[in-house]
């Protein structure tokens, strides 16, 4: 007689073996209708899974993160079933869950058109309405290979042939469609209530450019139509905020084909914003006790061998270049250079902690298909810093890093974020004792700051635990920017030392940290967060001064000169154009403030103030406007602007 213990500690008693579905039905018809799977001892199982012994059970529904993943994986199978029904000659390959959705790769040389996607989605909906039951089957490796070859699915047969001998081969069947999968899946197609196919693209089989080109169909799926509608609205918002389009409209940056993909050209307006970001970064780091370093862009290949990059990071590094019979490589990271500065002389415990920061440009080999505007590039500038400290100083240093990070993110307008603490992976360096103390130091710092965090068990690097901070933008997307990483590996590889109080030699702890991540990617995030409407302290042009006729040109020049001398980024527009045209143009260029000067303003020595949101603030003295602009800029981005 199995006893089923539920998450709230309550128990259900049964006289015979039952399934997950039976338990859900025993609790209530509503739960039975919503049940998608079960979780037993941390493992997900189908609702048809038999419970023969005493078990701790969680019934999974669409409200659970695991339930949403099951919905999306089941939708990938539904997509494949629809494609096979409409295009029998297509072969199925793989169909995983991805962030916010799923995709499935098909071998179909003809390719899918937008009209085909509409037909496929309609077929998927038809299969949902048929309420087809989904069943799990287990076969031997040989049986599974034979089955898929009989169906003409050579890609599936190849996948199964690569699975090690002895592993269980599970298949899922819905109607006449069968697919390889570990599961679990929804009990029937009718549980898939809200999905949409979004796009089609090319993808190489097994990600290898030497293999066949496949058709990758993307889709999204959600527990209900309300959630789907909200997501599609976010997609529309994301399209409006695309940093590539806005960057072109505002002439902020470009990526030139003649120079190569993934290499960013900062145009004058974008460079202005970058300079503001860099100046702010340097000022805050000086205040936090950091010194600035500048290091080379290349180094002997031997340095990268000592650091371990040629062993662990080779695929992301550019090929060596030969000079004077020696091999040099572009740097993918700044950290070994900072280590060399540390090792320039013997250090004392009295010098620690040493906090060194660098806006260092690095180069990483990225596949052309992975490049994406400013978000994924081949050359970028990290807001990098490394701290060398004693073990007992770790917690205080982490607290200082968190203070600086949250202060800077807040200044750029990011007040919501997620925090992850990643712990020791299975393969790692360093003793158990130092891992435990280091992880506890990170945990203690997070708790002292009152930060909620999730623990990613085993998610740390092989050389130390870490903290990751994901910022949330204006439309709810998460972006990984800030990271704090403890490192026991490089100090050991480079035989770093300091002289302790007792005269003995000790190995310092190295802390890698970045607040913004990279200037390029962070700039892309800023563009999309603000939709190009940067707060006045960041805007490349803060004020546009416009005359109505030539009679006001002299006074307009005086106004603009005064603003420029006060340190504001101003623009003078004396073109012989209608004032409505000028206002519209500078509004489209997202200039925060527009000063219109006509005869009345000249006579009264005032300026007529408008905002980019078409709000008329009326006439005021230039001193009054400067006071307003000063107040807008002073908080350094804690709010977008008083005008909003």
TORPAZA-838634 format. One record per residue (C-alpha): residue in one letter; y, x, z. Coordinates in pm, whole numbers, plus 50000, padded with zeros to 5 digits. Example, Ala and Ser with C-alpha at 12.3 -4.5 7.8 and 13.67 -1.06 7.14 Angstrom:
A495505123050780
S498945136750714
END
This chain:
X500005000050000
X503075019749876
X506245019850083
X509395023449872
X512445037750052
X515805029749897
X519025050449913
X520435029750202
X517325037350408
X515825002550375
X512174999550277
X510094976750058
X506354971950112
X503914963849832
X500184956449843
X499444973649514
X500914998049261
X504294986849122
X506764999348864
X510425008548903
X511254975648732
X509094956348981
X511014971649273
X514344963149109
X513164927149052
X512024924949414
X515544934549522
X517224909649291
X517254895748938
X520684910948872
X519444945848950
X516314940348739
X518494930548445
X520734961048493
X517994986648566
X517745014248306
X515585039748488
X514585052448830
X515105084949018
X512175097949223
X512475130649414
X515395140149192
X513505132848867
X514445105048628
X511665081748510
X511385050348295
X511485015848453
X507805012448353
X506865042648567
X504105033148819
X504715038949190
X501325043049357
X502325061749673
X505105061249931
X508265070349739
X512015074549777
X513535055849485
X516995051149337
X517325024649066
X519605037748791
X522015014248612
X524815019148360
X527245024648646
X525525057448733
X526295089948546
X522575093548476
X522515058048341
X525345065348099
X523475095847972
X520325074947921
X522355049247725
X523745076247500
X520385093047445
X518825059447365
X521645052647119
X520815085346943
X517265072046893
X518675038546781
X520815056846525
X517785075846395
X515785043546369
X518575027046171
X518895056745934
X515135057045870
X515195019645800
X518035022945547
X517255057345402
X513475063345434
X513735096645250
X515945111345527
X514205133645783
X515145133346150
X515705165546344
X517465165146686
X519735140046862
X521205151747194
X523785137047430
X527195153747423
X530415147747614
X531505111447562
X528675103947322
X525805116847111
X524905129346766
X521845131146546
X521145156146268
X519435144245950
X518055162645649
X519555141045375
X520835160345072
X522785130644932
X524985129945241
X526455100145426
X529735083745322
X532085063845552
X530595032345396
X527115044845488
X528225048445851
X529345012245852
X525945001445717
X524095022945971
X526135008946260
X525464973346140
X521734981246125
X521874995146479
X523444962646598
X520704943246421
X518024963746603
X519764956946935
X519664919546871
X515924921946801
X515394933347163
X512754959147067
X510754972647361
X510775010347414
X507495026847522
X506565062047626
X503455078947488
X501895112547574
X499985132547313
X498515166947275
X500495192647084
X498135190746787
X498145152646783
X501945151646787
X502265177246504
X499725157846297
X501525124646360
X504925137046245
X503505154945942
X501795122645839
X505205105845859
X506765133445647
X508875146145938
X508485183745890
X511445192646111
X509955174146407
X506615190846345
X508355224746348
X510065216646678
X506755206546839
X505015237546702
X507625258846886
X506865242347222
X504675264947438
X501005256147469
X500175234747770
X503495216247791
X503285178447790
X504395162547462
X506015128747520
X507055104747245
X509075072847256
X508235043847028
X510475014146949
X509024991446684
X507825012146390
X510055041646487
X508725070346698
X510585101346818
X509905132247024
X511685130747360
X511265138347730
X513085106447822
X513665084848007
X515015057447783
X516305022147822
X513454996547845
X514574978547530
X517174981047256
X519014950647390
X520344972347676
X522554991147427
X525584968647426
X528564990747334
X528475018647079
X530305030846771
X529655057446509
X532695079946480
X532225106146209
X529835126845999
X529905164445941
X527675192845828
X525495213646060
X522945240945995
X519345235946105
X518945253246442
X522575264646417
X521665292646173
X523895296445865
X520855309545675
X519085276145716
X519515242645542
X522685222645582
X522065189645763
X524105157845806
X525345153446164
X526315117846256
X528405114446574
X528705083746792
X529875072147130
X528245047647369
X529285031147695
X527835006447947
X530004977747820
X532504968347552
X535464971747789
X534625008347852
X534075013947479
X537434998347396
X539175020247654
X537525051247508
X538485042447152
X542065037547274
X541925072447426
X540715085747090
X543725069546920
X546005085247180
X544315118947132
X544875116446756
X548575109146814
X548755139347044
X546815163746823
X548485197346886
X547805209046531
X549805180646376
X552615182146635
X552715220046610
X553365216746237
X555935188846279
X557905208546537
X557335242246362
X555845257546677
X552945278446542
X550615283446249
X547295299146159
X547605317145827
X544625318545592
X545875351545450
X545575367445795
X542265350945888
X541065321446091
X541605319446465
X544685342046467
X547835324946593
X551375330046461
X554005318946712
X557085305846525
X560585308546679
X560455274646854
X556945280746988
X557875316247088
X560775302347293
X558345281047492
X555935310147531
X558745331947666
X559665305147922
X556005302848029
X555685340748054
X558935344448251
X557825317448493
X554365333548522
X555845367648601
X558315354148856
X555625334749043
X553245364149040
X555875388049175
X556555363349454
X552805361749530
X552505399549567
X551125409249227
X552015440249027
X551995439148646
X549785460948426
X549795467648053
X546565481247904
X545335491347553
X543725468447299
X540795491547216
X538585516047404
X535615539047353
X532375520247302
X531045538947606
X533435519447832
X531905486647718
X528425500847771
X529315510648127
X530825476248195
X527745459048051
X529625440547779
X527595456047497
X524445443447672
X525565408947784
X528475400847551
X527625418347223
X527665387047004
X531255379347106
X532535414547036
X533805428046707
X531975456646541
X532945492046645
X535395512546438
X535085550046401
X537905574246474
X537535612146518
X533745607846517
X533975583846811
X533345546546819
X536045522946949
X535915485347003
X538525458147045
X538605445347400
X537065410947469
X538275412747831
X540815431648039
X538765438148351
X537295472748269
X540825485948206
X541975474348549
X538935491248700
X539935523948532
X543445521348680
X541875516249023
X539655546848976
X542615568548877
X542635581549232
X540815576649561
X541955544949740
X542385538650112
X541575506750300
X545285505750388
X546125498850018
X543855468749992
X544195442349871
X545515454149535
X546645425249313
X547125434448948
X548075409448678
X548335412648301
X549165390448008
X546545408747807
X545605400147449
X541855400747386
X539685395647079
X536445376647057
X534195370046761
X533945332546711
X532035315046434
X534415299546181
X532955265046243
X533845267346613
X537535275146556
X539905246746647
X543675250746637
X544895267446956
X541885255847157
X539355280147009
X540735312046855
X539715348146794
X542745365546941
X544415352247254
X546425362947556
X544825357647895
X546915352748206
X544545376648372
X544545391648719
X542155412048930
X542215416649303
X540435445349474
X539865438549842
X537605443750142
X534895418250208
X536675404350514
X539785397950300
X538055375150048
X538885341850212
X542585349550256
X542825361549895
X541115330249766
X543565308949967
X546445328049809
X544995323049462
X544565285749522
X548135282649651
X549505300349343
X547265280949103
X548085246349235
X551785254549255
X551885266248894
X549765237648758
X552005212948939
X555105229148788
X553635222948441
X553045186448526
X549335186848618
X548745169748952
X545155157648905
X542175180748874
X538485185448946
X537135215349138
X533635230249110
X532055256649333
X529295274949144
X526625292749350
X524055320249295
X521885317148983
X518235326948969
X519035360148803
X521795378948981
X522885411949134
X523835418649495
X522135412149827
X521415377649969
X523705385250261
X526785393450053
X526175363349824
X526005340650126
X529165355050282
X531065354249953
X530045318449874
X530975307650226
X534375324250185
X535015303549870
X533775271850037
X535895277950346
X539035283950138
X538515251349947
X538015232150269
X541065247750435
X543115236750134
X541675201650174
X540325201749818
X537455179249720
X534885198849523
X531455195349367
X528775222049409
X527155234949091
X523945249449235
X522965280749045
X525995278048816
X527635310648918
X527645341948704
X524945367948763
X527555389648937
X529125364849180
X530015328849280
X533075311849134
X535545283049156
X536545264048841
X539505240048823
X539685213948546
X543085198048496
X543485161848386
X546005154548113
X548145123848048
X545295104347886
X542585114148133
X540915142847950
X539675172648153
X540515208248049
X538975239448199
X541825263848265
X541795280148606
X538915300648739
X538285323549038
X535265346649008
X533885370949265
X532285402049119
X529825425949284
X528675440148950
X531605459848803
X532435477949128
X528825489649136
X528645498648766
X531845519148786
X531025533549131
X534295521049275
X535115531849629
X537725531149901
X537945551350221
X537415528850523
X539065532350864
X536125552650991
X536345576850696
X533245563250524
X533195553150157
X532795515850079
X532625495049763
X535485470149718
X535045433949616
X536575425349279
X538055390849217
X538705379548860
X541125350648827
X543105331648568
X545545303348635
X546345291248283
X543275305348109
X544915317047788
X548465311647668
X547295298047333
X544885272147470
X547205262547756
X550035257647506
X547765234747303
X546985214747617
X550715212547700
X551535199747351
X548925172147379
X549725164047744
X553415158347664
X552885146947301
X555395174047210
X558035158847442
X558265189247667
X560175186147995
X563685200547966
X562775233048141
X560125240047874
X561725224547564
X562585250147294
X565885231947237
X567215214547546
X570445200647399
X571585192647046
X575375190646998
X576495169146700
X579855160546558
X580605128146371
X583205142646129
X584725176646063
X587645167646291
X585435173246597
X583855205946475
X586035229146682
X585435210247009
X581695207546931
X581585245346890
X583305249747227
X580805226447396
X577815244247245
X579235278547332
X579705267647695
X576125255047713
X574785287147559
X576805308747799
X575355288848090
X571875298947971
X570825265947815
X568875264947489
X571345245847273
X571655237946904
X574845230646712
X574605206146422
X577805205246212
X576105193445894
X577955169045673
X575465141145744
X575815106645896
X575555107446275
X572645082646267
X570695106646047
X571375135646284
X570385115546591
X567155104246429
X566225139246318
X566735155246660
X564965126046827
X561945132046603
X562105168546702
X561815157147066
X565075173447184
X565585160647543
X569375155247524
X571665147047232
X575425151647274
X577495131547026
X581125141246981
X583655118546813
X587415115246828
X587325097847168
X585255126047320
X587665152147184
X590635132947323
X589045128347668
X587275162247671
X583925145247733
X580545142647564
X578555111147477
X575025116647608
X571835102047460
X568195109847531
X565265113847293
X564075079847421
X567175063247263
X568725057847605
X572535058747601
X573805075547919
X577445070447820
X580325094747817
X580705121348087
X582475153948137
X580705185148021
X580555197248383
X578865164848487
X576305168348208
X575625204748300
X575075194048661
X572585167948541
X570745192848320
X570655218348603
X569055192248830
X566525183848558
X565495220048516
X565545230248883
X562185214348982
X560495234148701
X558525205348566
X557565186148882
X558635155748682
X559035153248308
X562685143548330
X565025119148496
X565465103748153
X561885090548139
END
